[in-house]
């Protein structure tokens, strides 16, 4: 059963397992991971999780070029009967999703309000559609009346996910990160 949770350092091993599945050099949307983040060590991972939590705090000023952002991890919570049957009870990190509270120039052109990614072994199970729906509720709660959600031009599964939630294609643009499809969702 999937759940959205705030990033936590107690899932270090589970997060690293998901991270390793993506493979080196591949971008994992929705996690807020930067090239300089050192996530292998417990201390580095805890520092990264603390930065993600700070970005969601409305009382702190974001770093230059950044906007306030709420991160959630998509985790699989074992059912009670699985735990009783001897399963480990450990949560698996299936993906991440980020809600940017506002748009700067880069986000308006390329990134949008919401970005998400599902680890390869967890795709095609409806997780992105479910998580996007949950984050749209969080977007409403912080006062947004519409959100921009983008995906790579050729990412048809992501485009369908956005369209399932009422996304209306504004355009396809050439950007510094390649061609992106830009959708607006009215909340």
C-alpha positions in Angstrom: 0.0 0.0 0.0 1.7 3.3 -1.1 2.0 6.3 1.1 3.5 9.8 0.8 5.8 10.7 3.6 8.2 13.5 4.4 11.8 12.7 3.7 13.4 10.9 6.7 16.9 9.8 7.5 15.6 6.5 8.9 15.0 5.3 5.4 18.6 5.7 4.3 19.2 2.1 3.2 15.8 1.9 1.4 16.4 5.2 -0.3 19.9 4.1 -1.4 18.4 1.0 -2.9 16.1 3.0 -5.0 18.8 5.5 -6.0 21.1 2.6 -7.1 18.3 1.2 -9.2 18.2 4.4 -11.3 21.9 4.0 -12.0 24.8 6.5 -12.1 24.3 9.8 -13.8 20.5 9.4 -14.3 18.3 12.2 -13.0 15.7 11.2 -10.4 12.9 13.7 -10.6 11.1 14.6 -7.4 13.9 14.1 -4.9 15.6 17.5 -5.0 19.0 15.8 -5.3 21.8 18.0 -6.5 25.2 16.9 -7.9 27.1 18.1 -4.8 24.8 16.1 -2.4 26.7 13.3 -0.6 24.0 10.8 0.3 26.0 7.6 0.8 27.2 8.3 4.4 24.7 8.6 7.2 25.9 12.2 8.0 25.7 13.3 4.4 22.2 11.7 3.9 21.0 13.4 7.1 22.3 16.8 5.9 20.5 16.3 2.6 17.2 15.4 4.3 17.5 18.4 6.6 18.0 20.7 3.6 14.8 19.2 2.0 12.8 19.8 5.2 14.1 23.4 5.4 13.0 24.2 1.9 9.4 23.5 2.9 9.6 25.7 5.9 7.7 29.0 5.1 9.7 30.9 7.8 13.1 30.4 6.0 14.3 32.2 2.9 15.2 29.9 0.0 18.7 29.9 -1.4 19.3 32.2 -4.4 17.6 30.8 -7.5 15.5 28.4 -5.4 11.8 28.5 -4.3 10.1 27.0 -1.3 9.4 23.4 -2.0 7.6 20.5 -0.3 9.2 17.0 -0.9 7.4 13.7 -0.4 8.7 10.2 -0.9 6.5 7.5 -2.3 6.9 4.5 -0.1 5.4 1.1 0.0 4.1 0.3 3.5 3.8 -3.4 4.1 0.3 -4.6 5.0 -0.2 -5.8 8.6 -0.7 -9.4 7.3 2.6 -9.3 5.5 4.4 -8.3 8.7 2.6 -11.1 10.6 3.7 -13.6 7.9 7.3 -12.7 8.6 8.0 -10.0 6.0 10.6 -7.5 7.0 8.2 -4.7 7.6 10.7 -2.4 6.0 9.3 0.4 3.8 10.5 0.5 0.2 11.2 3.9 -1.4 9.3 3.8 -4.8 9.8 7.3 -5.9 9.7 11.0 -5.0 7.5 14.0 -5.8 8.2 17.7 -5.2 5.7 20.6 -5.0 7.3 24.0 -5.7 5.3 26.7 -4.0 6.0 29.3 -6.7 7.6 29.6 -10.1 10.9 31.3 -11.0 11.9 31.9 -14.6 13.5 28.4 -14.9 10.6 26.6 -13.4 8.1 28.5 -15.7 10.1 27.5 -18.7 11.2 24.0 -17.8 10.4 22.5 -14.4 6.9 23.5 -13.4 5.3 23.4 -9.9 5.4 19.6 -9.6 8.1 17.1 -10.5 8.1 13.4 -9.8 9.9 10.2 -10.6 9.2 6.5 -10.0 12.1 4.0 -9.7 12.2 1.6 -12.7 11.0 -1.5 -10.9 7.9 0.3 -9.6 6.7 1.8 -12.8 3.4 0.9 -14.6 1.5 0.5 -11.3 -0.3 3.8 -11.2 2.0 5.3 -8.6 2.8 8.5 -10.4 -0.9 9.1 -11.1 -1.8 8.5 -7.5 1.1 10.6 -6.1 0.3 13.5 -8.5 -3.3 13.5 -7.3 -2.2 13.6 -3.6 0.2 16.6 -4.3 -2.5 18.5 -6.2 -4.4 18.4 -2.8 -1.3 19.8 -1.1 -1.1 22.5 -3.8 -4.7 23.5 -3.1 -3.9 23.6 0.7 -1.0 26.1 0.2 -3.3 28.4 -1.9 -2.4 27.6 -5.5 -5.3 27.8 -8.0 -3.5 26.2 -10.9 -0.2 24.4 -11.3 2.3 23.9 -14.2 3.5 20.3 -14.7 6.0 19.4 -17.3 7.6 16.3 -18.8 10.1 15.5 -21.5 8.4 15.6 -25.0 8.8 11.9 -25.6 7.7 10.8 -22.1 4.2 9.6 -23.1 3.5 7.8 -19.8 4.2 11.0 -17.8 2.1 13.0 -20.3 -0.8 10.6 -19.8 -0.4 10.9 -16.0 -0.7 14.7 -16.2 -3.7 14.5 -18.6 -5.5 12.1 -16.2 -5.5 14.9 -13.7 -6.9 17.5 -16.2 -3.7 18.8 -17.5 -4.2 21.0 -20.5 -1.2 21.2 -22.9 -0.1 24.8 -23.3 2.9 24.0 -25.6 6.0 22.0 -26.3 9.1 24.1 -25.9 12.8 23.7 -26.8 14.7 24.3 -23.5 18.2 24.0 -22.2 17.2 20.5 -21.0 15.6 19.4 -24.3 12.0 19.7 -25.5 9.4 19.7 -22.8 5.6 19.4 -22.8 4.0 22.1 -20.5 0.6 21.4 -19.0 -1.5 23.5 -16.7 -3.9 21.9 -14.2 -6.6 24.0 -12.7 -7.3 23.1 -9.0 
